[in-house]
Amino acid sequence: MAAIPVQLWGLDPMFWSYVKLTVKDIKSLGDTTPRGAYWLKTHPIQKTEAVGSIVDVVIKPKYSTYTIDDGSGCMNCTVFYSSQENSKLKDLSLGDVVRVVGGISTFRDRREIRIEKIAPERDPNALTLHWLECAQLAAEVYSNPIHVECEEERKKGRCSSKR
């Protein structure tokens, strides 16, 4: 299937959603586009949700970087903050299992997550459940191409989508 024209990306629900992925999946996403989206098979995506153990923490005056490991690889997750927000993140430490939600970006030729939300997981099975959800979504949702119906195509009888 040909790539979806950029004008129609917003019709794909995955473009606006936080897509559940493993670190390996995030690192293997297709190249970035001029609009900051990445390709997951035939879907343009820009946001993700990942779960992993914190294996490294770097705290700087204007940002913090947490490296998470989910068993498939390690990924940097960066949060930029003002001095007031810094105190909220001090509760996280090495070995904590966290859920990270944010945008996907590339910094110095390496993929990373720009953290919008990071929270410790209380459930000891959270990482395993995330892996299972990722596998199920990959098989049932991510592998199916988006079908965009255009008014002109429907008029010409080329589109067989049902409403």
CYANA upper distance limits for C-alpha pairs under 8 A (distance plus 0.5 A):
  1 MET  CA     42 THR  CA      8.23
  1 MET  CA    145 PRO  CA      8.34
  3 ALA  CA     42 THR  CA      7.03
  4 ILE  CA      8 LEU  CA      6.99
  4 ILE  CA      9 TRP  CA      7.10
  4 ILE  CA     42 THR  CA      8.26
  5 PRO  CA      9 TRP  CA      7.32
  8 LEU  CA     12 ASP  CA      8.07
  8 LEU  CA    148 VAL  CA      8.11
  9 TRP  CA     15 PHE  CA      7.12
  9 TRP  CA     44 PRO  CA      7.22
 10 GLY  CA     15 PHE  CA      6.68
 10 GLY  CA     16 TRP  CA      7.68
 11 LEU  CA     15 PHE  CA      8.40
 11 LEU  CA    148 VAL  CA      7.71
 12 ASP  CA     16 TRP  CA      8.22
 12 ASP  CA     43 HIS  CA      7.76
 12 ASP  CA     44 PRO  CA      8.36
 12 ASP  CA    146 ILE  CA      6.91
 13 PRO  CA     17 SER  CA      6.86
 14 MET  CA     18 TYR  CA      7.91
 14 MET  CA     19 VAL  CA      7.19
 14 MET  CA     43 HIS  CA      7.43
 14 MET  CA     44 PRO  CA      7.77
 14 MET  CA     45 ILE  CA      6.58
 15 PHE  CA     43 HIS  CA      7.81
 15 PHE  CA     44 PRO  CA      6.20
 15 PHE  CA     45 ILE  CA      5.03
 15 PHE  CA     46 GLN  CA      6.74
 15 PHE  CA     47 LYS  CA      8.13
 16 TRP  CA     45 ILE  CA      7.89
 16 TRP  CA     46 GLN  CA      7.96
 16 TRP  CA     47 LYS  CA      7.88
 17 SER  CA     45 ILE  CA      8.37
 17 SER  CA     47 LYS  CA      7.00
 17 SER  CA     48 THR  CA      8.15
 18 TYR  CA     46 GLN  CA      8.48
 18 TYR  CA     47 LYS  CA      5.34
 18 TYR  CA     48 THR  CA      4.91
 18 TYR  CA     49 GLU  CA      6.15
 18 TYR  CA    101 VAL  CA      7.64
 18 TYR  CA    102 GLY  CA      7.98
 19 VAL  CA     45 ILE  CA      8.09
 19 VAL  CA     47 LYS  CA      6.73
 19 VAL  CA     48 THR  CA      5.00
 19 VAL  CA     49 GLU  CA      6.32
 20 LYS  CA     48 THR  CA      6.29
 20 LYS  CA     49 GLU  CA      5.29
 20 LYS  CA     50 ALA  CA      6.70
 20 LYS  CA    130 HIS  CA      8.19
 20 LYS  CA    133 GLU  CA      8.06
 20 LYS  CA    134 CYS  CA      6.37
 20 LYS  CA    137 LEU  CA      8.49
 21 LEU  CA     25 ASP  CA      6.33
 21 LEU  CA     26 ILE  CA      6.88
 21 LEU  CA     48 THR  CA      7.14
 21 LEU  CA     49 GLU  CA      6.80
 21 LEU  CA     50 ALA  CA      6.35
 21 LEU  CA    134 CYS  CA      6.18
 22 THR  CA     26 ILE  CA      6.86
 22 THR  CA     50 ALA  CA      6.59
 22 THR  CA     51 VAL  CA      8.11
 22 THR  CA     70 ASP  CA      7.49
 22 THR  CA     72 SER  CA      7.39
 22 THR  CA    131 TRP  CA      7.50
 22 THR  CA    134 CYS  CA      7.47
 23 VAL  CA     27 LYS  CA      6.72
 23 VAL  CA     50 ALA  CA      7.68
 23 VAL  CA     69 ASP  CA      8.16
 23 VAL  CA     70 ASP  CA      7.16
 23 VAL  CA     72 SER  CA      6.53
 23 VAL  CA     73 GLY  CA      6.12
 23 VAL  CA     74 CYS  CA      7.03
 23 VAL  CA     75 MET  CA      6.93
 24 LYS  CA     28 SER  CA      6.72
 24 LYS  CA     72 SER  CA      5.90
 24 LYS  CA     73 GLY  CA      6.36
 25 ASP  CA     29 LEU  CA      6.84
 26 ILE  CA    111 ARG  CA      7.96
 27 LYS  CA    111 ARG  CA      6.66
 29 LEU  CA     38 TYR  CA      6.66
 29 LEU  CA     39 TRP  CA      6.11
 29 LEU  CA     40 LEU  CA      6.05
 29 LEU  CA     41 LYS  CA      8.40
 30 GLY  CA     38 TYR  CA      6.18
 30 GLY  CA     39 TRP  CA      4.98
 30 GLY  CA     40 LEU  CA      6.87
 30 GLY  CA     41 LYS  CA      8.03
 31 ASP  CA     38 TYR  CA      6.32
 31 ASP  CA     39 TRP  CA      7.05
 32 THR  CA     36 GLY  CA      6.39
 32 THR  CA     37 ALA  CA      6.02
 32 THR  CA     38 TYR  CA      5.09
 32 THR  CA     39 TRP  CA      7.63
 33 THR  CA     37 ALA  CA      5.92
 33 THR  CA     38 TYR  CA      6.87
 36 GLY  CA     46 GLN  CA      7.37
 36 GLY  CA    105 SER  CA      8.11
 37 ALA  CA     44 PRO  CA      6.27
 37 ALA  CA     45 ILE  CA      5.84
 37 ALA  CA     46 GLN  CA      5.29
 38 TYR  CA     44 PRO  CA      6.03
 38 TYR  CA     45 ILE  CA      5.85
 38 TYR  CA     46 GLN  CA      6.69
 39 TRP  CA     43 HIS  CA      6.12
 39 TRP  CA     44 PRO  CA      5.23
 39 TRP  CA     45 ILE  CA      6.71
 40 LEU  CA     44 PRO  CA      6.77
 40 LEU  CA     45 ILE  CA      7.25
 40 LEU  CA    142 TYR  CA      7.73
 41 LYS  CA    142 TYR  CA      7.63
 41 LYS  CA    143 SER  CA      7.25
 41 LYS  CA    145 PRO  CA      8.44
 42 THR  CA    143 SER  CA      8.47
 42 THR  CA    145 PRO  CA      6.23
 42 THR  CA    146 ILE  CA      7.89
 43 HIS  CA    142 TYR  CA      8.00
 43 HIS  CA    145 PRO  CA      7.51
 43 HIS  CA    146 ILE  CA      7.60
 46 GLN  CA    103 GLY  CA      6.31
 46 GLN  CA    104 ILE  CA      6.25
 47 LYS  CA    101 VAL  CA      8.14
 47 LYS  CA    102 GLY  CA      6.12
 47 LYS  CA    103 GLY  CA      4.73
 47 LYS  CA    104 ILE  CA      6.15
 48 THR  CA    101 VAL  CA      6.45
 48 THR  CA    102 GLY  CA      6.22
 48 THR  CA    103 GLY  CA      6.63
 48 THR  CA    104 ILE  CA      7.17
 48 THR  CA    113 ILE  CA      8.31
 49 GLU  CA     99 ARG  CA      7.61
 49 GLU  CA    100 VAL  CA      6.16
 49 GLU  CA    101 VAL  CA      5.01
 49 GLU  CA    102 GLY  CA      7.15
 50 ALA  CA     99 ARG  CA      6.34
 50 ALA  CA    100 VAL  CA      5.77
 50 ALA  CA    101 VAL  CA      7.12
 50 ALA  CA    130 HIS  CA      8.28
 51 VAL  CA     68 ILE  CA      8.32
 51 VAL  CA     70 ASP  CA      6.90
 51 VAL  CA     97 VAL  CA      7.54
 51 VAL  CA     98 VAL  CA      6.17
 51 VAL  CA     99 ARG  CA      4.96
 51 VAL  CA    100 VAL  CA      6.64
 51 VAL  CA    126 ALA  CA      8.03
 51 VAL  CA    127 LEU  CA      6.38
 51 VAL  CA    130 HIS  CA      7.22
 52 GLY  CA     68 ILE  CA      5.64
 52 GLY  CA     69 ASP  CA      5.47
 52 GLY  CA     70 ASP  CA      4.73
 52 GLY  CA     71 GLY  CA      8.31
 52 GLY  CA     97 VAL  CA      5.89
 52 GLY  CA     98 VAL  CA      6.20
 52 GLY  CA     99 ARG  CA      7.32
 52 GLY  CA    127 LEU  CA      6.91
 53 SER  CA     68 ILE  CA      5.67
 53 SER  CA     69 ASP  CA      5.72
 53 SER  CA     70 ASP  CA      6.82
 53 SER  CA     94 LEU  CA      8.10
 53 SER  CA     95 GLY  CA      5.96
 53 SER  CA     96 ASP  CA      5.92
 53 SER  CA     97 VAL  CA      4.73
 53 SER  CA     98 VAL  CA      6.72
 54 ILE  CA     66 TYR  CA      6.93
 54 ILE  CA     67 THR  CA      6.22
 54 ILE  CA     68 ILE  CA      5.03
 54 ILE  CA     69 ASP  CA      7.03
 54 ILE  CA     93 SER  CA      7.54
 54 ILE  CA     94 LEU  CA      5.59
 54 ILE  CA     95 GLY  CA      5.64
 54 ILE  CA     96 ASP  CA      6.06
 54 ILE  CA     97 VAL  CA      6.89
 54 ILE  CA     98 VAL  CA      7.70
 55 VAL  CA     66 TYR  CA      8.08
 55 VAL  CA     67 THR  CA      6.14
 55 VAL  CA     68 ILE  CA      6.25
 55 VAL  CA     69 ASP  CA      7.09
 55 VAL  CA     94 LEU  CA      6.03
 55 VAL  CA     95 GLY  CA      6.67
 56 ASP  CA     66 TYR  CA      6.29
 56 ASP  CA     67 THR  CA      5.50
 56 ASP  CA     68 ILE  CA      7.83
 56 ASP  CA     94 LEU  CA      6.95
 57 VAL  CA     64 SER  CA      7.74
 57 VAL  CA     65 THR  CA      6.30
 57 VAL  CA     66 TYR  CA      5.20
 57 VAL  CA     67 THR  CA      6.95
 57 VAL  CA     93 SER  CA      8.21
 57 VAL  CA     94 LEU  CA      7.79
 58 VAL  CA     64 SER  CA      6.11
 58 VAL  CA     65 THR  CA      5.60
 58 VAL  CA     66 TYR  CA      7.06
 59 ILE  CA     63 TYR  CA      6.98
 59 ILE  CA     64 SER  CA      4.92
 59 ILE  CA     65 THR  CA      7.01
 60 LYS  CA     64 SER  CA      6.22
 61 PRO  CA     83 SER  CA      8.21
 62 LYS  CA     80 PHE  CA      6.40
 62 LYS  CA     81 TYR  CA      6.31
 62 LYS  CA     82 SER  CA      7.11
 62 LYS  CA     83 SER  CA      8.14
 63 TYR  CA     78 THR  CA      7.38
 63 TYR  CA     79 VAL  CA      6.00
 63 TYR  CA     80 PHE  CA      4.68
 63 TYR  CA     81 TYR  CA      6.26
 64 SER  CA     78 THR  CA      6.22
 64 SER  CA     79 VAL  CA      5.95
 64 SER  CA     80 PHE  CA      7.12
 65 THR  CA     76 ASN  CA      6.81
 65 THR  CA     77 CYS  CA      6.01
 65 THR  CA     78 THR  CA      4.83
 65 THR  CA     79 VAL  CA      6.96
 66 TYR  CA     76 ASN  CA      6.24
 66 TYR  CA     77 CYS  CA      5.62
 66 TYR  CA     78 THR  CA      6.82
 67 THR  CA     74 CYS  CA      6.93
 67 THR  CA     75 MET  CA      5.89
 67 THR  CA     76 ASN  CA      4.86
 67 THR  CA     77 CYS  CA      6.48
 68 ILE  CA     74 CYS  CA      5.99
 68 ILE  CA     75 MET  CA      6.01
 68 ILE  CA     76 ASN  CA      7.02
 68 ILE  CA     77 CYS  CA      7.81
 69 ASP  CA     73 GLY  CA      6.18
 69 ASP  CA     74 CYS  CA      4.91
 69 ASP  CA     75 MET  CA      7.21
 70 ASP  CA     74 CYS  CA      7.41
 70 ASP  CA    127 LEU  CA      7.61
 75 MET  CA    111 ARG  CA      7.84
 75 MET  CA    112 GLU  CA      6.54
 75 MET  CA    113 ILE  CA      8.26
 76 ASN  CA    111 ARG  CA      8.20
 76 ASN  CA    112 GLU  CA      5.61
 76 ASN  CA    113 ILE  CA      7.09
 77 CYS  CA    100 VAL  CA      8.32
 77 CYS  CA    112 GLU  CA      6.09
 77 CYS  CA    113 ILE  CA      5.11
 77 CYS  CA    114 ARG  CA      6.41
 77 CYS  CA    115 ILE  CA      6.62
 78 THR  CA    112 GLU  CA      7.89
 78 THR  CA    113 ILE  CA      6.80
 78 THR  CA    114 ARG  CA      5.63
 78 THR  CA    115 ILE  CA      6.15
 79 VAL  CA    114 ARG  CA      6.52
 79 VAL  CA    115 ILE  CA      5.49
 79 VAL  CA    116 GLU  CA      7.77
 81 TYR  CA     85 GLU  CA      6.27
 81 TYR  CA     86 ASN  CA      7.02
 82 SER  CA     86 ASN  CA      7.27
 83 SER  CA     87 SER  CA      8.19
 85 GLU  CA     89 LEU  CA      7.82
 86 ASN  CA     90 LYS  CA      7.48
 92 LEU  CA     96 ASP  CA      7.20
 92 LEU  CA    120 PRO  CA      7.81
 96 ASP  CA    120 PRO  CA      7.12
 96 ASP  CA    121 GLU  CA      8.32
 97 VAL  CA    120 PRO  CA      6.35
 97 VAL  CA    121 GLU  CA      6.12
 97 VAL  CA    127 LEU  CA      8.13
 98 VAL  CA    118 ILE  CA      7.09
 98 VAL  CA    119 ALA  CA      5.92
 98 VAL  CA    120 PRO  CA      4.72
 98 VAL  CA    121 GLU  CA      5.71
 99 ARG  CA    118 ILE  CA      6.21
 99 ARG  CA    119 ALA  CA      5.95
 99 ARG  CA    120 PRO  CA      6.82
 99 ARG  CA    121 GLU  CA      6.98
100 VAL  CA    115 ILE  CA      7.01
100 VAL  CA    116 GLU  CA      8.25
100 VAL  CA    117 LYS  CA      6.47
100 VAL  CA    118 ILE  CA      5.11
100 VAL  CA    119 ALA  CA      7.31
101 VAL  CA    113 ILE  CA      8.37
101 VAL  CA    115 ILE  CA      6.43
101 VAL  CA    116 GLU  CA      6.23
101 VAL  CA    117 LYS  CA      5.66
101 VAL  CA    118 ILE  CA      6.87
102 GLY  CA    113 ILE  CA      6.39
102 GLY  CA    114 ARG  CA      5.79
102 GLY  CA    115 ILE  CA      5.05
102 GLY  CA    116 GLU  CA      5.16
102 GLY  CA    117 LYS  CA      7.12
103 GLY  CA    113 ILE  CA      6.10
103 GLY  CA    114 ARG  CA      5.61
103 GLY  CA    115 ILE  CA      7.33
103 GLY  CA    116 GLU  CA      7.93
104 ILE  CA    111 ARG  CA      7.57
104 ILE  CA    112 GLU  CA      6.51
104 ILE  CA    113 ILE  CA      5.30
104 ILE  CA    114 ARG  CA      6.76
105 SER  CA    111 ARG  CA      6.26
105 SER  CA    112 GLU  CA      5.95
105 SER  CA    113 ILE  CA      6.58
105 SER  CA    114 ARG  CA      7.28
106 THR  CA    110 ARG  CA      5.78
106 THR  CA    111 ARG  CA      4.92
106 THR  CA    112 GLU  CA      6.45
107 PHE  CA    111 ARG  CA      6.92
107 PHE  CA    112 GLU  CA      7.52
121 GLU  CA    126 ALA  CA      7.19
122 ARG  CA    126 ALA  CA      8.38
125 ASN  CA    129 LEU  CA      6.57
126 ALA  CA    130 HIS  CA      6.55
127 LEU  CA    131 TRP  CA      6.83
128 THR  CA    132 LEU  CA      6.84
129 LEU  CA    133 GLU  CA      6.64
130 HIS  CA    134 CYS  CA      6.61
131 TRP  CA    135 ALA  CA      6.74
132 LEU  CA    136 GLN  CA      6.68
133 GLU  CA    137 LEU  CA      6.51
134 CYS  CA    138 ALA  CA      6.47
135 ALA  CA    139 ALA  CA      6.83
136 GLN  CA    140 GLU  CA      6.57
136 GLN  CA    141 VAL  CA      8.49
137 LEU  CA    141 VAL  CA      5.58
137 LEU  CA    142 TYR  CA      6.60
138 ALA  CA    142 TYR  CA      5.22
138 ALA  CA    143 SER  CA      6.41
139 ALA  CA    143 SER  CA      6.45
140 GLU  CA    144 ASN  CA      7.63
147 HIS  CA    161 SER  CA      8.39
149 GLU  CA    153 GLU  CA      7.65
149 GLU  CA    154 ARG  CA      7.65
149 GLU  CA    159 CYS  CA      7.19
149 GLU  CA    161 SER  CA      7.42
150 CYS  CA    154 ARG  CA      6.82
150 CYS  CA    159 CYS  CA      8.31
151 GLU  CA    155 LYS  CA      6.81
152 GLU  CA    156 LYS  CA      6.83
153 GLU  CA    157 GLY  CA      6.78
153 GLU  CA    158 ARG  CA      5.80
153 GLU  CA    159 CYS  CA      6.04
154 ARG  CA    158 ARG  CA      6.40
154 ARG  CA    159 CYS  CA      5.34
154 ARG  CA    160 SER  CA      7.93
